């Protein structure tokens, strides 16, 4: 019987040779072609894996690329559709009536020394009182949609409630302030002839007009107070010149839709860049109170702004109380409830009248004064009203030196708007303005003949609106969607690219490995196969001589051959039923080595 020593196969390729020879021997395929069905199955399995990897990789890479390149555009289109103002849009109800109440704080300047107005060595001394807080509940009325030019018309109507707990004062507080009736009458007669001016002087004396009045806070604000000279003026002049029967800074504003005019604004349906921009005011495309570009209706009505803010482009706010737009310039980036915002503030350009910036000269209305106040007398029926920031913040020191009792502060008196840059939604707004009256001498009017020219602060108001944290959080969450989708797109594209490159890289790697070890492995494989064929023939020849069938197999010789550095045994111990070993026969291998076949 043929004896064979089993040696461990130390190499993967040798194990493959062994399995190939063993399989071919069992199937009777030594020297023949291997099973083609088996090769087809392996090829099909490899093809399936390659097709799955390629298809999945293409799908992931294409999807990731699509999300990276096109989802921001899709998100922007969706956002613009949501921002457009329509009767059934998401923001319509909040536009008609804000979901949270608004607070307006009013501060008075109590004029403590009006008797010294003719003493040029003494400045007016002011004492700040307040705030007197009012809760405002605004709503839109007379809403009309104009599809032909994508605009909407409306009026504003507000209800004001005094908030005693939030105030630092009472409505029955007595306050000394400028007599606006006397100042208005004298200003109106400034360019009249001598006789008319003297008539006004006599009228002021007859109606016992003084340089100041002492009234309650309620009378100076919403309730108003009666004045005989006003009643007389309504009889002498047209109703358009003296439209009120009482005197009060906010008289007829409470529960009225007529005071601040008729609005027409763009809805953004046809052009999102026009969202919220003024179209007309009081049925006109411009105002008649300022000439040139200063009379244009620039900017927004204060509720909507076109999306996509730029730091280099100012935000303009139309204010009907001033009959003009107020430009706000970018100052810094801020965070409101965790949401990034651009802060736009009113700087010196916004309150200039041609002194610093020539393009603002048309706002001067004939009064050349230092920068820091805005002449709106033409908008206030000829009353010499000048608007500024509270305590003359940001104005020329000329105004601050005229009076005592003011202390400007950026934190308390700056006018600003913090807008989310993508949607342009206002997150934090502080509208702060001060009302001043210009007192000047009139030679032919006794009450003002000896006064000095001074800009006297009367009051200032603040409307500070901070978006609730939950609404700001919703906006911030919505704005993170593009970043999340972009990140997912990057991951998908990278994974898809890796799957596409996996098969060619795998083939390249193993091809290089086979090339590196190819000659040695092929020599061993050819030698093993040649040896197997020769051994098979030798066994058949020996068995024919002895008349016995072959008892060995070439595969056992292959087992001895493959471990290259393992020597074959010198002899084989005979079994009990057999005679001593005969002379061994040797067969040459292709590489010149010999193997010994031991037969019983």
C-alpha positions in Angstrom: 0.0 0.0 0.0 1.2 3.5 -0.8 2.3 5.3 2.4 2.2 9.1 2.5 3.3 11.6 5.2 0.8 14.5 5.6 2.7 17.8 5.9 0.9 21.0 6.8 0.3 23.4 3.9 2.0 26.6 4.8 0.8 28.8 1.9 -2.6 29.8 0.6 -1.6 29.2 -3.0 -0.4 25.7 -2.1 -3.7 25.0 -0.4 -5.5 26.1 -3.5 -3.4 23.7 -5.6 -4.1 20.9 -3.3 -7.8 21.5 -3.3 -7.8 21.9 -7.1 -5.9 18.6 -7.6 -8.0 16.8 -5.0 -11.2 18.0 -6.6 -10.1 17.0 -10.1 -9.0 13.6 -8.8 -12.3 12.9 -7.2 -14.1 13.9 -10.3 -11.8 12.0 -12.6 -10.7 15.2 -14.3 -6.9 14.9 -14.0 -5.4 16.3 -17.1 -8.8 17.6 -18.3 -10.6 20.9 -18.2 -12.2 21.9 -14.9 -16.0 22.0 -14.4 -17.4 25.0 -16.5 -20.6 25.2 -14.4 -18.5 25.9 -11.3 -16.7 28.7 -13.1 -20.0 30.2 -14.3 -21.4 30.2 -10.7 -18.3 32.0 -9.4 -18.4 34.5 -12.3 -22.2 35.1 -11.7 -21.6 35.7 -8.0 -18.8 38.1 -8.7 -20.9 39.9 -11.3 -23.8 40.3 -8.9 -21.6 41.8 -6.2 -20.1 44.2 -8.7 -23.5 45.2 -10.1 -24.9 45.8 -6.6 -21.9 47.9 -5.6 -21.9 49.9 -8.8 -25.7 50.6 -8.8 -25.8 51.5 -5.1 -22.7 53.7 -5.5 -24.2 55.5 -8.5 -27.5 56.1 -6.7 -25.8 57.4 -3.5 -23.4 59.6 -5.4 -26.1 61.1 -7.7 -28.4 61.7 -4.7 -25.7 63.3 -2.6 -24.6 65.5 -5.5 -28.2 66.6 -6.1 -28.7 67.5 -2.4 -25.4 69.5 -2.3 -26.0 71.4 -5.5 -29.8 71.9 -5.8 -31.4 71.6 -2.4 -30.3 75.1 -1.4 -32.1 76.5 -4.5 -35.2 74.4 -3.7 -35.2 75.5 -0.1 -34.9 79.1 -1.1 -37.9 78.8 -3.5 -39.9 77.2 -0.7 -38.9 79.9 1.7 -39.8 82.7 -0.7 -43.2 81.1 -1.3 -43.8 81.1 2.5 -42.7 84.7 2.9 -45.0 86.1 0.2 -48.0 87.9 1.6 -51.3 86.4 0.6 -54.8 86.1 2.1 -54.1 82.6 3.3 -50.3 82.6 3.7 -48.6 81.5 6.9 -47.8 85.0 8.1 -51.1 86.6 7.2 -52.8 86.4 10.6 -49.7 87.8 12.4 -49.5 90.6 9.8 -53.1 91.6 10.4 -52.9 91.5 14.2 -49.6 90.6 15.9 -50.0 87.6 18.2 -48.4 89.5 21.2 -49.1 93.0 22.5 -46.7 95.8 21.9 -45.5 98.2 24.5 -44.8 101.9 23.9 -42.9 103.9 26.6 -43.2 107.7 26.6 -40.9 110.0 28.5 -41.7 113.6 29.2 -39.2 116.5 29.7 -40.7 118.6 32.5 -39.6 122.2 31.8 -38.8 123.5 35.2 -37.7 127.2 34.4 -39.9 128.5 31.6 -39.8 132.0 33.1 -36.1 132.2 32.2 -36.6 131.8 28.5 -35.8 135.5 27.9 -32.7 135.3 30.1 -30.0 134.5 27.5 -27.5 133.5 30.3 -29.7 130.7 31.5 -30.4 127.4 29.8 -33.8 125.6 29.9 -33.6 123.0 32.7 -35.3 119.7 31.9 -36.4 116.9 34.2 -37.1 113.5 32.6 -40.4 111.9 33.7 -41.6 108.4 32.9 -41.8 106.0 31.4 -45.6 106.2 30.9 -46.2 102.8 29.4 -49.1 102.0 27.0 -49.9 98.6 25.6 -50.7 98.8 21.9 -52.9 96.3 20.1 -52.7 97.1 16.4 -54.7 95.7 13.6 -55.1 96.2 9.9 -58.5 97.5 8.5 -59.9 98.2 5.1 -57.6 95.6 3.5 -57.8 95.4 -0.3 -55.8 93.2 -2.6 -54.6 94.4 -6.0 -53.5 91.4 -8.1 -52.7 93.5 -11.2 -49.6 95.0 -9.5 -49.2 92.5 -6.6 -49.9 95.0 -3.8 -52.2 95.3 -0.8 -53.8 98.4 0.6 -54.9 99.0 4.2 -55.0 101.3 7.2 -53.7 100.8 10.7 -55.8 101.0 13.7 -54.5 100.7 17.3 -56.0 100.5 20.7 -53.8 101.9 23.5 -54.2 100.9 27.2 -52.3 102.6 30.0 -50.1 100.1 31.9 -49.9 101.5 35.4 -47.8 98.7 36.7 -45.2 99.0 33.9 -45.1 102.8 34.3 -43.1 105.1 36.5 -45.8 107.8 36.8 -49.5 108.4 36.6 -51.7 109.9 34.0 -52.7 112.7 36.3 -49.1 113.9 36.8 -48.8 117.6 36.1 -46.1 118.4 33.5 -44.8 121.8 32.3 -44.2 121.8 28.5 -44.0 124.2 25.6 -47.2 125.8 24.5 -47.4 124.3 21.0 -50.4 126.5 20.0 -48.6 129.7 20.6 -45.4 128.5 18.9 -47.4 127.2 15.9 -49.2 130.6 15.5 -46.0 132.6 15.7 -44.2 130.3 13.2 -47.1 130.5 10.8 -46.9 134.4 10.9 -43.1 134.4 10.4 -43.2 135.5 6.8 -46.4 137.6 7.0 -46.5 141.3 6.8 -46.2 143.6 9.8 -49.9 144.1 10.3 -50.7 140.4 10.2 -47.9 139.7 12.6 -49.2 142.3 15.0 -52.7 140.7 14.7 -51.3 137.4 15.8 -49.5 139.1 18.7 -52.7 140.6 19.9 -54.6 137.3 19.5 -52.0 135.6 21.7 -52.4 138.2 24.3 -56.2 138.1 24.1 -56.4 134.4 24.6 -53.9 134.6 27.4 -51.3 132.5 25.7 -48.0 131.8 27.6 -44.7 130.4 26.5 -45.5 127.1 28.4 -48.5 125.1 29.6 -49.0 122.9 32.6 -51.2 119.9 31.8 -51.6 116.3 32.9 -49.8 113.5 31.1 -53.2 112.2 29.8 -54.0 115.6 28.3 -50.7 116.0 26.7 -50.9 112.6 25.1 -54.2 110.9 24.0 -56.9 112.8 25.7 -55.9 116.3 24.5 -57.0 119.6 26.0 -59.2 122.4 24.7 -57.7 125.7 23.7 -59.8 128.8 22.7 -57.3 129.9 20.2 -57.5 126.6 18.4 -61.3 126.9 18.3 -61.0 130.4 16.9 -58.5 129.2 14.3 -60.9 126.5 13.1 -63.4 129.3 12.3 -60.9 131.4 10.5 -58.9 128.8 8.5 -59.7 125.7 6.4 -60.2 122.4 8.1 -57.1 121.0 6.4 -54.9 123.6 8.1 -56.3 123.0 11.6 -57.8 119.5 11.5 -58.1 119.1 15.3 -60.4 120.6 17.9 -58.2 119.6 20.8 -54.5 119.8 21.5 -52.5 116.6 22.3 -49.4 114.9 20.9 -51.3 111.6 20.3 -54.8 113.0 20.1 -57.1 111.0 17.7 -54.5 108.2 17.4 -56.3 105.9 19.9 -58.8 103.7 18.1 -58.5 105.6 14.9 -57.4 104.5 11.4 -57.1 108.0 9.9 -54.2 109.7 11.6 -51.2 107.8 10.0 -52.7 107.5 6.5 -53.5 105.0 3.8 -50.9 102.4 3.0 -50.2 100.5 -0.2 -47.3 97.9 -0.1 -46.0 95.2 -2.3 -46.8 91.6 -1.4 -43.8 90.1 -3.2 -45.9 87.7 -5.2 -44.5 88.8 -8.5 -41.1 89.9 -7.2 -39.8 88.8 -3.8 -37.3 91.6 -3.9 -40.2 94.1 -3.4 -41.8 92.3 -0.4 -43.1 94.9 2.1 -41.8 97.9 0.1 -44.0 101.0 0.0 -46.0 101.5 -3.2 -48.1 104.4 -2.3 -49.0 106.5 0.8 -52.2 108.4 1.0 -52.9 107.3 -2.6 -49.7 108.9 -4.0 -46.4 107.3 -5.1 -44.4 110.0 -3.3 -44.8 112.6 -0.5 -45.3 116.3 -1.1 -43.4 117.4 2.0 -39.9 117.1 0.6 -38.4 117.8 -2.7 -36.4 115.6 -5.1 -35.3 112.1 -3.9 -36.2 113.0 -0.3 -39.9 112.8 -1.3 -39.7 109.3 -2.6 -41.3 106.4 -0.7 -38.3 104.4 0.0 -38.1 101.3 2.2 -40.6 99.2 4.1 -43.6 99.9 6.1 -41.9 98.2 9.0 -43.3 94.6 8.9 -41.8 92.9 5.9 -38.4 93.2 4.3 -37.1 91.4 1.2 -35.2 88.2 2.1 -31.4 88.0 1.8 -30.0 91.0 3.7 -26.7 92.5 2.7 -24.3 94.2 5.0 -23.5 96.8 2.4 -27.1 97.8 1.7 -29.0 99.9 4.2 -32.4 99.0 5.5 -35.0 101.8 5.1 -38.0 102.3 7.3 -40.9 104.5 6.2 -42.3 106.5 9.2 -45.6 108.2 8.6 -45.1 110.5 11.7 -42.1 112.0 9.9 -43.5 111.6 6.3 -40.2 110.2 5.2 -37.9 107.1 5.2 -35.2 106.6 7.8 -32.1 104.7 6.5 -30.4 102.3 8.9 -26.9 101.1 8.2 -25.3 97.8 9.2 -23.4 97.9 12.5 -22.6 94.3 13.7 -23.8 90.7 13.9 -25.7 89.8 17.0 -27.5 86.8 18.4 -31.1 86.9 19.5 -32.4 83.8 21.3 -29.6 81.8 19.7 -30.4 83.0 16.2 -27.9 85.1 14.2 -29.1 88.5 13.2 -27.8 91.6 11.4 -28.1 94.8 13.5 -28.9 97.9 11.5 -28.8 101.2 13.4 -29.6 104.8 12.8 -26.3 106.6 12.5 -25.5 110.3 11.8 -26.4 109.9 8.1 -30.0 109.1 9.1 -30.5 112.3 11.0 -28.5 114.6 8.8 -30.0 117.5 6.9 -27.3 118.3 4.4 -24.6 119.4 6.8 -22.5 116.2 6.6 -24.0 114.4 3.6 -25.0 116.6 0.6 -27.6 114.1 -0.6 -29.7 114.7 2.5 -29.9 118.5 2.0 -33.4 118.2 0.6 -34.6 117.2 4.1 -33.7 120.5 5.6 -36.9 122.2 4.4 -35.2 125.6 4.4 -33.8 125.4 7.9 -30.0 125.0 7.8 -29.1 123.6 11.2 -26.3 121.3 12.5 -26.6 117.6 11.9 -28.7 115.7 14.5 -32.2 116.8 14.0 -34.8 116.3 11.2 -37.1 119.1 10.2 -40.6 117.7 9.8 -42.5 120.9 10.2 -44.0 120.6 6.7 -45.4 117.2 7.8 -46.9 118.7 11.1 -49.0 121.5 9.7 -46.3 124.0 9.9 -45.5 123.5 13.5 -41.7 123.8 14.0 -41.2 120.1 15.0 -37.7 118.6 14.7 -37.1 114.9 15.3 -33.9 113.4 16.8 -32.7 110.4 18.7 -33.5 110.6 22.5 -31.3 113.0 24.5 -29.8 114.1 21.2 -27.9 110.8 20.9 -25.5 111.0 17.9 -26.3 114.7 17.2 -24.0 117.6 17.0 -23.0 118.9 20.5 -24.7 122.2 19.6 -28.0 120.8 20.7 -26.8 119.2 23.9 -25.2 122.5 25.0 -28.5 124.4 24.6 -30.3 122.7 27.5 -29.5 121.0 30.8 -30.7 117.6 32.0 -29.9 115.4 29.1 -27.5 112.4 29.1 -27.3 110.5 25.9 -26.6 106.7 26.1 -26.2 104.2 23.3 -27.9 101.4 25.3 -30.9 103.5 26.1 -31.3 105.8 23.1 -30.0 104.0 20.0 -32.5 103.3 17.2 -31.8 99.8 15.8 -33.4 96.8 14.1 -31.9 93.3 14.3 -33.1 91.2 11.4 -32.4 87.5 10.6 -30.3 87.8 7.4 -31.9 84.9 5.4 -35.6 85.7 5.9 -35.2 89.4 7.0 -37.7 88.7 9.8 -37.3 91.4 12.6 -36.1 89.7 15.8 -35.4 92.7 17.9 -36.5 96.3 17.2 -36.0 99.4 19.2 -37.6 102.4 17.6 -36.6 105.5 19.6 -37.3 109.0 18.6 -37.4 112.4 20.3 -39.8 115.3 19.6 -38.3 118.8 19.8 -39.8 122.2 19.3 -37.7 125.1 17.8 -38.3 128.3 19.7 -37.0 131.4 18.0 -37.5 135.2 18.3 -40.1 137.1 16.2 -39.7 140.8 16.4 -43.3 141.8 15.9 -44.8 139.1 18.2 -44.5 140.3 21.8 -44.6 136.8 23.4 -41.5 135.7 21.4 -39.7 139.0 20.7 -37.0 138.5 23.3 -36.5 134.8 23.4 -33.4 133.1 22.2 -33.3 130.4 19.6 -33.3 127.0 21.2 -34.3 123.4 20.2 -36.4 122.4 23.3 -37.0 118.6 23.8 -40.6 117.9 24.7 -40.8 114.1 24.9 -39.3 110.9 23.5 -40.9 107.5 23.0 -39.7 103.9 22.6 -41.3 100.9 21.0 -39.1 97.9 21.8 -40.3 94.7 20.3 -38.5 91.4 21.0 -39.6 88.3 19.3 -40.6 85.5 21.7 -38.0 82.8 22.2 -40.3 80.0 20.9 -40.9 81.8 17.6 -37.3 82.7 17.2 -36.4 79.0 17.9 -38.8 77.9 15.1 -37.0 80.2 12.7 -33.6 79.0 13.8 -34.6 75.3 13.4 -36.0 75.9 9.9 -32.8 77.6 8.8 -30.7 74.6 9.9 -32.4 72.3 7.3 -30.1 73.3 4.4 -27.0 72.6 6.5 -28.3 69.3 7.6 -29.3 68.2 4.1 -26.0 69.4 2.8 -24.1 67.4 5.3 -26.2 64.3 4.5 -25.5 64.9 0.8 -21.7 65.0 1.4 -21.9 61.7 3.4 -24.0 60.1 0.6 -21.6 61.3 -2.1 -18.5 60.1 -0.3 -20.1 56.7 0.4 -21.3 56.4 -3.2 -17.9 57.3 -4.6 -16.2 54.7 -2.3 -18.6 52.0 -3.5 -17.9 52.9 -7.2 -14.2 52.7 -6.6 -14.2 49.6 -4.5 -14.4 47.0 -7.4 -11.7 48.5 -9.6 -9.4 49.1 -6.6 -10.0 45.5 -5.4 -9.1 44.1 -8.8 -6.1 46.3 -9.2 -4.8 45.3 -5.7 -5.1 41.5 -6.3 -3.7 41.8 -9.8 -0.6 43.5 -8.5 -0.3 40.8 -5.9 -0.5 38.0 -8.5 2.0 39.7 -10.7 4.4 40.0 -7.7 4.2 36.3 -6.8 3.1 34.9 -10.3 6.3 33.1 -11.7 7.0 31.1 -8.5 3.4 30.0 -8.1 2.9 29.1 -11.7 6.1 26.9 -11.6 4.9 25.0 -8.6 1.4 24.6 -10.0 2.8 23.3 -13.4 5.2 21.0 -11.6 2.5 19.6 -9.3 0.2 18.8 -12.3 3.1 17.2 -14.3 4.1 15.1 -11.4 0.5 14.0 -10.8 0.2 12.9 -14.4 3.6 11.0 -14.5 2.9 9.3 -11.2 -0.5 8.1 -12.4 1.1 6.6 -15.5 3.8 5.0 -13.5 1.4 3.4 -11.1 -0.7 2.0 -14.0 2.4 0.6 -15.6 3.6 -1.1 -12.4 0.2 -2.6 -11.7 0.0 -4.0 -15.2 3.3 -5.8 -14.6 2.3 -7.3 -11.3 -1.2 -8.0 -12.4 -2.6 -5.9 -9.6 -4.7 -2.8 -9.6 -3.1 0.4 -8.4 -3.4 1.0 -4.7 -1.9 4.5 -4.6 -2.9 7.9 -6.0 -1.1 10.7 -7.5 -2.8 13.1 -5.1 -0.9 11.6 -2.2 2.4 12.3 -4.0 1.2 15.9 -4.5 0.7 16.1 -0.7 4.4 15.1 -0.3 5.6 17.5 -3.0 4.0 20.8 -2.0 5.9 21.4 1.3 9.0 22.3 -0.6 11.5 22.3 2.3 10.2 19.1 3.9 12.4 16.0 2.9 10.6 12.8 2.0 11.2 9.8 4.3 14.1 7.5 3.6 12.1 4.4 4.0 8.6 3.1 4.6 8.0 0.5 7.3 6.4 -2.6 5.8 3.2 -3.9 7.2 2.9 -7.4 8.6 1.2 -8.8 5.5 3.8 -7.5 3.0 7.4 -8.3 2.0 10.3 -5.9 2.4 10.2 -2.8 0.2 11.4 -3.1 -3.4 13.7 -0.8 -5.2 12.1 2.7 -5.4 11.3 4.2 -8.7 12.0 7.9 -9.3 10.3 10.3 -11.7 11.8 13.6 -12.8 10.0 16.8 -12.1 9.9 19.8 -14.4 12.1 21.8 -12.1 14.7 19.0 -12.0 13.9 17.5 -8.6 13.0 13.9 -8.0 10.2 12.3 -6.0 10.3 8.7 -4.8 7.2 6.3 -5.1 7.3 3.5 -2.6 5.3 0.4 -3.5 4.7 -2.7 -1.5 
